Amino acid sequence: MSGVLDVLDAVALRRWAGLAAEALGRTRGEIDAINVFPVADGDTGTNLHLTVRAAAEAAGELPPGAGTAAVWQALARGALLGARGNSGVILSQVFRGLAESTGGPADGAALSAALRHAAGLAREAVEHPVEGTILSVLQAAAAECERAGPDLAAVARAAAAGARRALRRTTGQLDALARSGVVDAGAAGLCVVLDALAAVVTAEFPERYEVPARTLSPAPLGPPAGPGYEVMYLLDAPDRAIPALREALDRLGDSLVVVGGGGLWNVHVHVDDAGAAIEAGLAAGRAHRIRVSYLQAAAGEAGRPPCTGRGVVAVTAAGGLAALFEEAGARVVRREPGAVPSVAVLLEAMLAAGDEVAVLPNGPDVLAVAEAAAERARDSGVRLAVVPTRASVQGLAALAVHDALRRFDEDVIAMTRAAGATRFAHLEIAGAEAFTTVGVCRPGDVLGMIEGDVAVIGARADEVAWSVLDRMLSGGGELVTIIFGAHAPPGLAGALEGRLREARPGVEVVVYAGGQERCPLLIGVE
């Protein structure tokens, strides 16, 4: 049959990852809506989408001619680094298992063996496996493949069909699912991923990816049950340190999943004492990208009548930036540097901001989570719009034109236009040697990033910053915003301001102390 693949090669793997991320993006709201286990925090679909998108982006960053082994490894590492939530961490282990078992182009027999290996690895990663979850559905899919024979298309179809049949059984395997009339949300997301795989292999693309809807009315929310916090972090630690870490975290809480290997791990646990969970990681190695989410925020807010009035919610990681947004009238959601706030935390802020709310995510990584929270806020009667701000300077530009006296739609359009008219850049310090579009950077080099791409590499922050500004203003500009960070060289912002006033006297310049940790300088040009 034309278009049917005999092997999964590098091109097919990239297509699969991209299609799976797109499919989860389309279905994440439906998956979020049936999320009741292990915690009914309504973000499983979003977490799976972000996890697979991270895998797809990692594969997309490889050179076009990269081999199949390199793509497998990029998918596995991208999923590990970008994994979100319980199901996302488990799914990252699936990518790792597939990469370990194949390592090159995979025919039907290789894919079948790889899925079996992935199912085993995923189950081993969970401290207390539960049937009726993504684990049992993955195992059923792998078992179905073994009966399909060596043909790749037959194996891919069998995996997708076997997973779908097992998904329907989850309602009867787990009491929490039966009481709510839902299938397991994480398993539903896995089915979407396997459906995308079958589509790429067979060239038979479904019109829609099915997520079984709830068959019972949601039960009234009772008092929050279980641990109060989800703790996640990446951990640099030797393999020998992991058994003791697992034991310590298992004593502290539940939903414990530890995945990875070769010195890099992704840790997920639900606990009441978030500090103790983080300290356990620090005792084992170097914990970073630490994320702590309050699991019961959404449950506490659901059903509460929304506040009235027009409001703006802004997300930022820096204290100085938070103060700027608050002074301009926004309700601020603080996040850790490099981390993303949970759906529950964003939902809480949206419901508290008013019954007409504009949201400024101020980062591409926050956008999907903000959109997922917005969908849930609308169910409570809030009129809500997410303005697609990709940087804090765009958020400030949007907030500068916000007018609560205008009609809501007109206000959102004005904010969106202001954000879109603001080009953004930042400086950061290279932590390792790497190839960029403008050459090789080495540890300690100053990188001038314009809208996410490396534009300048240099040794001095002032020269790199001026080069970036000169490029940005070459196409015109009326207002330059300079926000210096906690570790900016002394006098950098003032020197830039003076140089700008001399070289371009017609350009207005404003300077703020942002306090951001990672970037010495943020720049906006309107």
TIDRENTI-325699 format. One record per residue (C-alpha): residue in three letters; x, y, z; chain. Coordinates in Angstrom, 1 decimal. Each point is the difference from the previous one (the first is absolute). Example, Ala and Ser with C-alpha at 12.3 -4.5 7.8 and 13.67 -1.06 7.14 Angstrom:
<nodes>
NODE   code     east    north       up   unit
NODE    ALA     12.3     -4.5      7.8      A
NODE    SER      1.4      3.4     -0.7      A
</nodes>
This chain:
<nodes>
NODE   code     east    north       up   unit
NODE    MET      0.0      0.0      0.0      A
NODE    SER      1.4      3.4     -1.0      A
NODE    GLY      1.3      2.0      3.0      A
NODE    VAL      0.3     -3.0      2.4      A
NODE    LEU      3.3     -0.2      1.7      A
NODE    ASP      2.2     -3.1      0.4      A
NODE    VAL      2.2      1.5      2.6      A
NODE    LEU     -0.1      2.9      2.5      A
NODE    ASP      3.0      2.2     -1.0      A
NODE    ALA      1.1      3.4      1.0      A
NODE    VAL     -2.5      1.8     -2.2      A
NODE    ALA     -2.9     -2.1      1.2      A
NODE    LEU      1.0      0.5      3.6      A
NODE    ARG      0.0      3.8     -0.3      A
NODE    ARG     -3.4     -0.2     -1.8      A
NODE    TRP     -1.4     -2.2      2.8      A
NODE    ALA      1.2      2.3      2.8      A
NODE    GLY     -1.4      3.1     -1.8      A
NODE    LEU     -3.3     -1.7     -0.7      A
NODE    ALA     -0.4     -1.3      3.5      A
NODE    ALA      0.8      3.4      1.5      A
NODE    GLU     -2.6      1.6     -2.3      A
NODE    ALA     -2.6     -2.7      0.8      A
NODE    LEU      0.5      0.4      3.7      A
NODE    GLY     -0.3      3.8     -0.4      A
NODE    ARG     -3.4     -0.5     -1.6      A
NODE    THR     -1.2     -2.5      2.6      A
NODE    ARG      1.6      1.3      3.1      A
NODE    GLY     -3.2      1.8      1.2      A
NODE    GLU     -2.0     -3.3     -0.3      A
NODE    ILE      2.7     -1.9      1.8      A
NODE    ASP      0.2      2.6      2.8      A
NODE    ALA     -3.7     -0.2      0.4      A
NODE    ILE      0.1     -3.8      0.9      A
NODE    ASN      3.1      0.3      2.3      A
NODE    VAL     -1.0     -1.5      3.4      A
NODE    PHE      2.9     -2.3      0.9      A
NODE    PRO      2.4      0.2      1.9      A
NODE    VAL     -1.2      3.6      0.6      A
NODE    ALA     -2.9      1.8     -1.6      A
NODE    ASP      2.0      3.0     -0.9      A
NODE    GLY     -1.1      0.1     -3.6      A
NODE    ASP      3.4      0.4     -1.8      A
NODE    THR      0.9     -3.4     -1.3      A
NODE    GLY     -0.7      0.8     -3.6      A
NODE    THR      2.0      3.2      0.3      A
NODE    ASN      2.9     -1.8      1.6      A
NODE    LEU      0.1     -2.7     -2.6      A
NODE    HIS     -0.2      2.6     -2.8      A
NODE    LEU      3.0      2.0      1.5      A
NODE    THR      2.0     -3.2      0.5      A
NODE    VAL     -0.4     -1.2     -3.6      A
NODE    ARG      0.5      3.5     -1.4      A
NODE    ALA      3.3      0.2      1.9      A
NODE    ALA      1.0     -3.3     -1.6      A
NODE    ALA     -1.0      1.2     -3.5      A
NODE    GLU      1.9      3.3      0.4      A
NODE    ALA      3.1     -1.9      1.1      A
NODE    ALA     -0.1     -2.1     -3.1      A
NODE    GLY     -0.7      3.0     -2.1      A
NODE    GLU      3.1      1.7      1.2      A
NODE    LEU      2.2     -2.7     -1.5      A
NODE    PRO      1.6      0.6     -3.4      A
NODE    PRO     -2.2     -1.1     -3.0      A
NODE    GLY      2.3     -2.9     -0.8      A
NODE    ALA      0.2     -1.4      3.6      A
NODE    GLY     -0.3     -3.8      0.2      A
NODE    THR     -2.8     -2.0      1.5      A
NODE    ALA      2.0     -0.8      3.1      A
NODE    ALA      0.6      3.7      0.7      A
NODE    VAL     -3.7      0.7     -0.4      A
NODE    TRP     -1.0     -2.8      2.3      A
NODE    GLN      2.4      1.4      2.6      A
NODE    ALA     -1.2      3.6     -0.5      A
NODE    LEU     -3.6     -1.1      0.5      A
NODE    ALA      0.9     -1.9      3.2      A
NODE    ARG      2.0      2.9      1.4      A
NODE    GLY     -2.4      2.7     -1.0      A
NODE    ALA     -2.9     -1.9      1.7      A
NODE    LEU      2.1     -0.6      3.1      A
NODE    LEU      0.9      3.7      0.4      A
NODE    GLY     -3.4      1.2     -1.0      A
NODE    ALA     -2.2     -2.5      1.9      A
NODE    ARG     -2.9      1.5      1.9      A
NODE    GLY     -2.2     -1.7      2.6      A
NODE    ASN     -0.3     -3.7      0.9      A
NODE    SER     -1.1     -1.2     -3.4      A
NODE    GLY      2.5      2.2     -1.8      A
NODE    VAL      2.9     -1.5      2.0      A
NODE    ILE     -1.3     -3.5     -0.8      A
NODE    LEU     -0.3      0.8     -3.7      A
NODE    SER      3.5      1.3      0.0      A
NODE    GLN      1.1     -3.4      1.2      A
NODE    VAL     -1.8     -1.6     -3.0      A
NODE    PHE      2.1      2.1     -2.4      A
NODE    ARG      3.1     -1.0      1.9      A
NODE    GLY     -1.0     -3.7     -0.3      A
NODE    LEU     -0.6      0.3     -3.7      A
NODE    ALA      3.3      1.7     -0.5      A
NODE    GLU      1.9     -2.5      2.0      A
NODE    SER     -1.5     -3.0     -1.7      A
NODE    THR      0.3      1.2     -3.6      A
NODE    GLY      2.8      2.5     -0.5      A
NODE    GLY     -0.5      0.0     -3.7      A
NODE    PRO     -2.7     -0.5     -2.7      A
NODE    ALA     -2.7     -2.3      1.4      A
NODE    ASP     -2.0     -2.6     -1.9      A
NODE    GLY     -3.1     -1.7      1.4      A
NODE    ALA      1.9     -2.5      2.2      A
NODE    ALA      2.3      2.7      1.4      A
NODE    LEU     -3.0      2.3      0.8      A
NODE    SER     -1.8     -2.8      1.7      A
NODE    ALA      3.1     -0.9      2.1      A
NODE    ALA      0.5      3.7      0.8      A
NODE    LEU     -3.5      0.5      1.2      A
NODE    ARG      0.3     -3.0      2.3      A
NODE    HIS      3.3      1.4      1.4      A
NODE    ALA     -1.6      3.4      0.4      A
NODE    ALA     -3.0     -1.5      1.9      A
NODE    GLY      2.4     -1.7      2.4      A
NODE    LEU      2.1      3.1      0.6      A
NODE    ALA     -3.0      2.2      0.6      A
NODE    ARG     -1.4     -2.5      2.6      A
NODE    GLU      3.4     -0.2      1.8      A
NODE    ALA      0.1      3.8      0.2      A
NODE    VAL     -3.2      0.2      2.1      A
NODE    GLU      0.5     -0.8      3.6      A
NODE    HIS     -3.5     -1.5      0.5      A
NODE    PRO     -1.5     -0.9     -3.4      A
NODE    VAL     -3.8      0.1     -0.3      A
NODE    GLU     -2.1     -1.9     -2.5      A
NODE    GLY     -2.5      2.0     -2.1      A
NODE    THR      2.6      2.6     -0.8      A
NODE    ILE      2.4      0.9     -2.9      A
NODE    LEU      2.2     -2.9      1.2      A
NODE    SER     -2.6     -2.8     -0.6      A
NODE    VAL     -1.1      1.6     -3.3      A
NODE    LEU      3.6      0.1     -1.2      A
NODE    GLN      0.5     -3.6      1.0      A
NODE    ALA     -3.1     -1.0     -1.9      A
NODE    ALA      1.2      1.8     -3.1      A
NODE    ALA      3.4     -1.8      0.2      A
NODE    ALA     -1.7     -3.4      0.4      A
NODE    GLU     -2.2      0.7     -3.0      A
NODE    CYS      3.0      0.8     -2.2      A
NODE    GLU      1.6     -3.4      0.7      A
NODE    ARG     -3.0     -1.7     -1.7      A
NODE    ALA      0.2      2.3     -3.1      A
NODE    GLY      2.9     -1.5     -1.8      A
NODE    PRO      3.1      1.7     -1.5      A
NODE    ASP     -1.8      2.6     -2.2      A
NODE    LEU      0.5      3.6      1.3      A
NODE    ALA     -3.4      1.2     -1.0      A
NODE    ALA     -1.7     -3.0      1.7      A
NODE    VAL      2.0      0.6      3.1      A
NODE    ALA     -0.8      3.7      0.2      A
NODE    ARG     -3.7     -0.7     -0.6      A
NODE    ALA      0.0     -2.7      2.6      A
NODE    ALA      1.6      2.3      2.6      A
NODE    ALA     -2.6      2.7     -0.6      A
NODE    ALA     -2.9     -2.4      0.0      A
NODE    GLY      1.2     -1.9      3.0      A
NODE    ALA      0.5      3.2      2.0      A
NODE    ARG     -3.5      1.2     -0.9      A
NODE    ARG     -1.6     -3.3      1.2      A
NODE    ALA      2.0      0.1      3.2      A
NODE    LEU     -0.9      3.7      0.5      A
NODE    ARG     -3.7     -1.0      0.1      A
NODE    ARG      0.8     -2.6      2.7      A
NODE    THR      1.6      2.6      2.3      A
NODE    THR     -3.4      1.2      1.3      A
NODE    GLY     -0.6     -3.4      1.6      A
NODE    GLN      3.5     -0.4      1.3      A
NODE    LEU      0.2      3.0      2.3      A
NODE    ASP     -2.7      1.2      2.4      A
NODE    ALA      0.8      3.7     -0.4      A
NODE    LEU     -0.7     -0.3     -3.8      A
NODE    ALA     -3.2     -2.1      0.5      A
NODE    ARG     -1.4      2.6      2.5      A
NODE    SER      0.5      2.8     -2.5      A
NODE    GLY     -0.9     -1.9     -3.2      A
NODE    VAL      3.3      0.6     -1.7      A
NODE    VAL      2.9     -1.9     -1.5      A
NODE    ASP      3.5      0.8      1.2      A
NODE    ALA      1.2      3.4     -1.3      A
NODE    GLY      3.6     -1.0     -0.4      A
NODE    ALA     -0.9     -3.1     -1.8      A
NODE    ALA     -2.2      2.0     -2.3      A
NODE    GLY      2.9      2.2     -0.9      A
NODE    LEU      2.2     -3.1     -0.7      A
NODE    CYS     -2.7     -1.2     -2.4      A
NODE    VAL      0.2      3.3     -1.9      A
NODE    VAL      3.8     -0.4     -0.2      A
NODE    LEU     -0.3     -3.6     -1.4      A
NODE    ASP     -2.8      1.1     -2.4      A
NODE    ALA      2.4      2.6     -1.4      A
NODE    LEU      2.7     -2.7     -0.3      A
NODE    ALA     -2.4     -2.2     -2.0      A
NODE    ALA     -1.0      2.9     -2.2      A
NODE    VAL      3.6      0.8     -0.9      A
NODE    VAL      0.8     -3.7     -0.8      A
NODE    THR     -3.2     -0.8     -1.9      A
NODE    ALA     -0.7      3.5     -1.6      A
NODE    GLU     -3.6     -0.4      1.4      A
NODE    PHE     -0.6      3.2      1.9      A
NODE    PRO     -3.1      0.2      2.2      A
NODE    GLU     -2.4      2.9     -0.3      A
NODE    ARG      0.1      0.4      3.8      A
NODE    TYR      1.8     -1.7      2.9      A
NODE    GLU     -2.6     -1.5      2.3      A
NODE    VAL      0.0      0.7      3.8      A
NODE    PRO     -2.9     -1.8      1.7      A
NODE    ALA     -2.2      2.5      1.8      A
NODE    ARG     -1.2     -0.2      3.6      A
NODE    THR     -3.2     -2.2      0.3      A
NODE    LEU     -1.0      1.1      3.4      A
NODE    SER     -0.6      3.5      1.4      A
NODE    PRO      3.0      1.2      2.1      A
NODE    ALA     -0.4     -0.8      3.7      A
NODE    PRO     -0.2      3.0      2.3      A
NODE    LEU      3.5      1.0      1.2      A
NODE    GLY      0.8     -1.2      3.5      A
NODE    PRO      2.8      1.0      2.3      A
NODE    PRO      3.4     -0.2     -1.7      A
NODE    ALA      1.5     -3.5      0.4      A
NODE    GLY      3.6     -1.1     -0.2      A
NODE    PRO      3.3      2.0      0.0      A
NODE    GLY     -0.3      3.7     -0.7      A
NODE    TYR      3.0      0.6     -2.3      A
NODE    GLU      1.4     -1.4     -3.2      A
NODE    VAL      3.8      0.3      0.0      A
NODE    MET      2.1     -0.6     -3.2      A
NODE    TYR      3.6      0.6     -0.7      A
NODE    LEU      2.9     -1.1     -2.3      A
NODE    LEU      2.8     -1.6      2.0      A
NODE    ASP      3.6     -0.5     -0.9      A
NODE    ALA      1.0     -3.0      2.1      A
NODE    PRO      1.9     -3.3     -0.4      A
NODE    ASP     -2.2     -3.1     -0.5      A
NODE    ARG      1.0     -1.4      3.4      A
NODE    ALA     -1.6      2.9      1.8      A
NODE    ILE     -3.5     -0.7     -1.5      A
NODE    PRO     -1.1     -2.9      2.2      A
NODE    ALA      0.4      2.0      3.2      A
NODE    LEU     -1.7      3.0     -1.6      A
NODE    ARG     -3.0     -2.2     -1.0      A
NODE    GLU     -0.2     -1.3      3.6      A
NODE    ALA      0.1      3.4      1.5      A
NODE    LEU     -2.6      1.5     -2.3      A
NODE    ASP     -2.3     -3.1      0.3      A
NODE    ARG     -0.1      0.7      3.8      A
NODE    LEU     -1.0      3.6     -0.6      A
NODE    GLY     -2.9     -0.4     -2.5      A
NODE    ASP     -1.5     -1.9     -2.9      A
NODE    SER     -0.2      0.1     -3.9      A
NODE    LEU      3.8     -0.5      0.0      A
NODE    VAL      1.6     -0.3     -3.4      A
NODE    VAL      3.7      0.2     -0.7      A
NODE    VAL      1.2     -0.3     -3.6      A
NODE    GLY      3.3      0.4     -1.8      A
NODE    GLY      3.5     -1.4      0.2      A
NODE    GLY      3.6      0.7     -0.7      A
NODE    GLY      0.1      2.7      2.6      A
NODE    LEU     -3.1      2.0     -1.0      A
NODE    TRP     -3.4     -0.7      1.6      A
NODE    ASN     -3.4      1.5      0.1      A
NODE    VAL     -1.7     -0.3      3.4      A
NODE    HIS     -3.8      0.3      0.7      A
NODE    VAL     -1.8     -0.4      3.3      A
NODE    HIS     -3.1      1.2      1.9      A
NODE    VAL      0.8      1.1      3.6      A
NODE    ASP     -1.2      2.1      2.8      A
NODE    ASP      3.6      1.2      0.8      A
NODE    ALA      1.4      1.4     -3.2      A
NODE    GLY      3.1      1.2      1.6      A
NODE    ALA      0.9     -3.5      1.3      A
NODE    ALA     -0.5     -1.4     -3.5      A
NODE    ILE      2.4      2.6     -1.5      A
NODE    GLU      2.5     -0.7      2.8      A
NODE    ALA      0.0     -3.7     -0.8      A
NODE    GLY      0.9      0.9     -3.6      A
NODE    LEU      2.8      2.3      1.2      A
NODE    ALA      1.4     -2.8      2.2      A
NODE    ALA      0.2     -2.2     -3.1      A
NODE    GLY      1.5      2.5     -2.4      A
NODE    ARG     -0.7      3.3     -1.8      A
NODE    ALA     -3.7      0.8     -0.2      A
NODE    HIS     -1.0      2.6     -2.6      A
NODE    ARG     -3.1      1.2     -1.9      A
NODE    ILE     -1.9     -0.5      3.3      A
NODE    ARG     -3.8      0.4     -0.3      A
NODE    VAL     -2.4     -0.1      2.9      A
NODE    SER     -3.8      0.2     -0.8      A
NODE    TYR     -2.8      0.2      2.5      A
NODE    LEU     -2.2     -2.9     -1.0      A
NODE    GLN     -3.2      1.1      1.7      A
NODE    ALA     -0.2      3.6     -1.4      A
NODE    ALA     -2.3     -1.0     -2.8      A
NODE    ALA     -2.3     -2.1      2.3      A
NODE    GLY     -0.3      2.9      2.4      A
NODE    GLU     -1.0      2.5     -2.7      A
NODE    ALA     -2.3     -2.2     -2.1      A
NODE    GLY     -3.6      1.0      0.3      A
NODE    ARG      0.8      3.3      1.7      A
NODE    PRO     -1.7      3.0     -1.6      A
NODE    PRO      2.6      2.0     -1.9      A
NODE    CYS      1.0      3.5      1.1      A
NODE    THR     -1.4      2.8     -2.1      A
NODE    GLY      1.7      2.7     -2.0      A
NODE    ARG      2.8      0.2     -2.5      A
NODE    GLY      3.4     -1.5      0.9      A
NODE    VAL      3.4     -0.9     -1.4      A
NODE    VAL      2.1     -3.0      1.1      A
NODE    ALA      3.7      0.1     -0.7      A
NODE    VAL      2.6     -2.8      0.4      A
NODE    THR      3.6      0.8      0.9      A
NODE    ALA      2.9     -1.6      1.9      A
NODE    ALA      1.8      3.2      1.1      A
NODE    GLY     -0.8      2.2      3.1      A
NODE    GLY      0.6      3.3     -1.8      A
NODE    LEU     -2.1     -0.9     -2.9      A
NODE    ALA     -2.7     -1.2      2.3      A
NODE    ALA      0.0      3.4      1.7      A
NODE    LEU     -0.3      1.7     -3.5      A
NODE    PHE     -3.0     -2.1     -1.0      A
NODE    GLU     -1.6      0.6      3.4      A
NODE    GLU      0.5      3.8     -0.1      A
NODE    ALA     -1.7     -0.1     -3.4      A
NODE    GLY     -3.0     -1.8      1.5      A
NODE    ALA      0.6     -3.6     -0.9      A
NODE    ARG     -0.5     -3.0      2.3      A
NODE    VAL      3.4     -1.8     -0.1      A
NODE    VAL      0.7     -3.7     -0.1      A
NODE    ARG      3.6     -0.6      1.1      A
NODE    ARG      1.9     -3.0     -1.4      A
NODE    GLU      3.4     -1.4      0.6      A
NODE    PRO      2.6      0.8     -2.6      A
NODE    GLY     -0.2     -2.7     -2.7      A
NODE    ALA     -3.2     -1.4      1.4      A
NODE    VAL     -3.7      0.3     -1.1      A
NODE    PRO     -2.9      0.7      2.4      A
NODE    SER     -2.6     -2.8      0.3      A
NODE    VAL     -3.5      0.2     -1.6      A
NODE    ALA     -1.4      0.1      3.6      A
NODE    VAL      2.1      3.0      1.0      A
NODE    LEU     -0.9      2.0     -3.2      A
NODE    LEU     -3.7     -0.9      0.3      A
NODE    GLU      0.0      1.3      3.6      A
NODE    ALA      1.4      3.3     -1.1      A
NODE    MET     -2.4      0.3     -3.0      A
NODE    LEU     -3.0     -0.6      2.2      A
NODE    ALA      1.2      2.5      2.5      A
NODE    ALA      0.7      2.7     -2.6      A
NODE    GLY     -3.6      0.8     -1.2      A
NODE    ASP     -2.6     -1.2     -2.4      A
NODE    GLU      1.8      1.5     -3.0      A
NODE    VAL      3.7     -1.0      0.1      A
NODE    ALA      2.9      0.4     -2.4      A
NODE    VAL      3.0     -2.3      0.7      A
NODE    LEU      3.6      0.9     -0.9      A
NODE    PRO      2.1     -3.2      0.1      A
NODE    ASN      3.2      1.8     -0.9      A
NODE    GLY      1.7     -3.1     -1.3      A
NODE    PRO     -0.6     -2.7     -2.7      A
NODE    ASP      0.3     -2.7      2.6      A
NODE    VAL     -2.8      1.4      2.1      A
NODE    LEU     -2.4      0.6     -2.9      A
NODE    ALA     -1.5     -3.6     -0.2      A
NODE    VAL     -0.5     -0.2      3.8      A
NODE    ALA     -1.7      3.4     -0.1      A
NODE    GLU     -2.3     -1.0     -2.8      A
NODE    ALA     -0.9     -3.2      1.9      A
NODE    ALA     -0.8      1.9      3.2      A
NODE    ALA     -2.0      2.5     -2.1      A
NODE    GLU     -2.2     -2.8     -1.3      A
NODE    ARG     -0.9     -1.0      3.6      A
NODE    ALA     -0.5      3.6      1.1      A
NODE    ARG     -2.5      0.5     -2.8      A
NODE    ASP     -2.1     -2.9      1.4      A
NODE    SER     -0.4      2.2      3.2      A
NODE    GLY     -1.5      2.8     -2.1      A
NODE    VAL      3.2      2.1     -0.3      A
NODE    ARG      0.5      1.8     -3.3      A
NODE    LEU      3.6     -0.6     -0.7      A
NODE    ALA      2.7      0.7     -2.7      A
NODE    VAL      3.6     -1.1      0.0      A
NODE    VAL      2.2      2.6     -1.7      A
NODE    PRO      2.9     -1.9     -1.6      A
NODE    THR      2.9      1.9      1.6      A
NODE    ARG      3.2     -1.8     -0.4      A
NODE    ALA      2.2      2.2      2.2      A
NODE    SER     -0.5      2.3      3.0      A
NODE    VAL      0.7      3.2     -2.1      A
NODE    GLN     -3.0     -1.0     -2.2      A
NODE    GLY     -2.1     -0.5      3.1      A
NODE    LEU      0.9      3.5      1.3      A
NODE    ALA     -0.8      1.5     -3.4      A
NODE    ALA     -3.4     -1.7      0.0      A
NODE    LEU     -0.7      1.2      3.5      A
NODE    ALA      0.9      3.5     -0.9      A
NODE    VAL     -2.9      0.3     -2.4      A
NODE    HIS     -2.5     -2.0      2.2      A
NODE    ASP     -3.2      2.1      0.6      A
NODE    ALA     -2.7     -1.5      2.2      A
NODE    LEU     -2.5      2.5     -1.3      A
NODE    ARG      0.1     -1.3     -3.6      A
NODE    ARG     -2.0     -3.0     -1.1      A
NODE    PHE      1.8     -3.2      0.9      A
NODE    ASP      0.6     -1.1     -3.6      A
NODE    GLU      1.4      3.4     -0.9      A
NODE    ASP      2.2     -0.1      3.0      A
NODE    VAL      1.4     -3.4     -0.8      A
NODE    ILE      0.6      1.0     -3.7      A
NODE    ALA      1.9      3.1      1.1      A
NODE    MET      2.1     -2.0      2.5      A
NODE    THR      0.8     -2.6     -2.7      A
NODE    ARG      1.0      2.6     -2.5      A
NODE    ALA      2.3      1.7      2.5      A
NODE    ALA      1.7     -3.3      0.9      A
NODE    GLY      0.4     -0.9     -3.7      A
NODE    ALA      1.5      3.3     -0.8      A
NODE    THR      2.7     -0.5      2.6      A
NODE    ARG      3.2     -1.8     -1.1      A
NODE    PHE      1.8     -1.6      2.9      A
NODE    ALA      3.6     -1.1      0.8      A
NODE    HIS      2.1     -1.0      3.0      A
NODE    LEU      3.5     -0.8      1.0      A
NODE    GLU      1.1     -3.3      1.6      A
NODE    ILE      3.3     -1.6      0.9      A
NODE    ALA      0.9     -3.2     -1.7      A
NODE    GLY      0.4     -2.9      2.4      A
NODE    ALA      1.6     -2.4     -2.5      A
NODE    GLU      1.6     -0.2     -3.4      A
NODE    ALA     -2.7     -0.2     -2.7      A
NODE    PHE     -0.5      0.6     -3.7      A
NODE    THR     -2.3      3.0     -0.9      A
NODE    THR     -1.2      1.6     -3.2      A
NODE    VAL      2.7      2.6      0.4      A
NODE    GLY      2.9     -2.3      1.0      A
NODE    VAL      1.3     -1.9      3.0      A
NODE    CYS     -0.5      1.4      3.5      A
NODE    ARG      2.1     -1.1      3.0      A
NODE    PRO     -0.7      0.1      3.7      A
NODE    GLY     -0.1      3.5      1.3      A
NODE    ASP     -0.7      1.6     -3.4      A
NODE    VAL     -2.8      2.7      0.0      A
NODE    LEU     -2.8     -0.9     -2.4      A
NODE    GLY     -2.2      2.6     -1.5      A
NODE    MET     -3.4     -1.7     -0.7      A
NODE    ILE     -2.6      1.7     -2.3      A
NODE    GLU     -3.4     -1.6      0.3      A
NODE    GLY      1.5     -3.3      1.1      A
NODE    ASP      2.8     -0.3     -2.5      A
NODE    VAL      3.7      0.7      0.6      A
NODE    ALA      0.9      3.1     -2.0      A
NODE    VAL      3.3      1.1      1.6      A
NODE    ILE      2.8     -1.8      2.0      A
NODE    GLY      2.5      2.1      1.9      A
NODE    ALA      2.2      0.4      3.1      A
NODE    ARG     -1.5      3.2      1.3      A
NODE    ALA     -3.6      0.5      1.1      A
NODE    ASP      0.0      3.7     -1.0      A
NODE    GLU      1.3     -0.6     -3.5      A
NODE    VAL     -2.4     -2.9     -0.6      A
NODE    ALA     -2.9      2.0      1.3      A
NODE    TRP      0.8      2.9     -2.2      A
NODE    SER      0.3     -2.2     -3.1      A
NODE    VAL     -3.4     -1.5      0.8      A
NODE    LEU     -1.6      3.4      0.4      A
NODE    ASP      1.6      1.3     -3.2      A
NODE    ARG     -1.4     -2.9     -1.9      A
NODE    MET     -3.5      0.3      1.5      A
NODE    LEU     -0.2      3.8     -0.6      A
NODE    SER      1.3     -0.3     -3.6      A
NODE    GLY     -3.6     -0.7     -1.1      A
NODE    GLY     -1.4      3.0      2.1      A
NODE    GLY     -1.3      0.4      3.5      A
NODE    GLU     -1.4      2.6      2.3      A
NODE    LEU      0.4     -1.4      3.5      A
NODE    VAL      2.7     -2.2      1.5      A
NODE    THR     -0.6     -1.8      3.3      A
NODE    ILE      3.1     -1.2      1.8      A
NODE    ILE     -0.5     -2.3      3.0      A
NODE    PHE      3.2     -1.0      1.9      A
NODE    GLY      0.2     -3.2      2.0      A
NODE    ALA      1.4     -1.0      3.4      A
NODE    HIS      3.4     -0.9     -1.5      A
NODE    ALA      0.4      2.8     -2.6      A
NODE    PRO      3.5      1.6      0.0      A
NODE    PRO     -0.1      3.3      2.0      A
NODE    GLY     -0.9      3.0     -2.1      A
NODE    LEU     -0.9     -2.1     -3.1      A
NODE    ALA     -3.6      1.4     -0.3      A
NODE    GLY      1.1      3.6      0.6      A
NODE    ALA      2.8     -0.2     -2.5      A
NODE    LEU     -2.4     -1.4     -2.6      A
NODE    GLU     -2.5      2.7      0.7      A
NODE    GLY      2.6      2.7     -0.4      A
NODE    ARG      1.3     -1.4     -3.2      A
NODE    LEU     -3.5     -0.3     -1.4      A
NODE    ARG     -0.9      3.6      0.8      A
NODE    GLU      3.2      1.1     -1.8      A
NODE    ALA     -0.3     -2.2     -3.1      A
NODE    ARG     -3.8      0.1     -0.4      A
NODE    PRO     -1.4      3.1      1.7      A
NODE    GLY     -3.4     -0.5     -1.5      A
NODE    VAL     -0.5     -3.3      1.9      A
NODE    GLU     -1.6      0.0      3.4      A
NODE    VAL      1.8     -2.2      2.6      A
NODE    VAL     -1.4     -1.5      3.2      A
NODE    VAL      2.1     -2.0      2.5      A
NODE    TYR     -1.3     -2.3      2.7      A
NODE    ALA      1.5     -2.4      2.6      A
NODE    GLY     -1.5     -3.4     -0.8      A
NODE    GLY      1.9     -2.1      2.5      A
NODE    GLN     -0.1     -3.0     -2.4      A
NODE    GLU      2.6     -2.7      0.8      A
NODE    ARG      0.9     -1.6     -3.3      A
NODE    CYS      0.2      3.0     -2.4      A
NODE    PRO      2.2      3.0      0.7      A
NODE    LEU     -2.1      2.1     -2.3      A
NODE    LEU     -3.4      0.0     -1.7      A
NODE    ILE     -0.7      2.3     -2.9      A
NODE    GLY     -3.2      1.1     -1.7      A
NODE    VAL     -0.3      2.2     -3.1      A
NODE    GLU     -3.4      1.5     -0.9      A
</nodes>
